[in-house]
C-alpha cells in the first residue's frame, strides 16, 4: 500500500512539473535601428518564465544589461522563438523547434538578406 501511494505521488508531481514546463514563456528584446547590420543588433532573451509579463521584463533587463539603450520586446513565446533581420526589415517567428522558429522569422523578415540573429527554445 505504501509503495503504491509513493508511486501515485511521484506520478502526480511529474505531471505537475511537466505541465508547468509546458506553459513556460520566453521573450526576445532587441535594440535594432533601420540601416544597422544584422550582426550588430543588440538583444536579450530569456526562457522559463511563468508569464509573458515576467519574460518581457527579463528580456528587457538582459538587453539593457549588454549596454543597449533602445531595447524593445519583439516577441514572447512558448516552445521556440526567433528574431531575424536585414538592414531594412525584421521578422519574428515561433515554432515547436528552433529550426521552425528561425524559418518563420526569416519568412516574416521578407528579404533574401535577412539572417537569424537570435533564437532559443524552452
Secondary structure, DSSP 4 states (H G I P E B T S, - for coil): -HHHHHHHHHHHHHHHHHHHHHT-EEEEEEE--TT--GGG-EEEEEEEESSHHHHHHHHHHHHHTTT-SS-EEEEEESSEEEEEE-SS-EEEEEESSHHHHHHHHHHHH-STT-EEEEEEE-
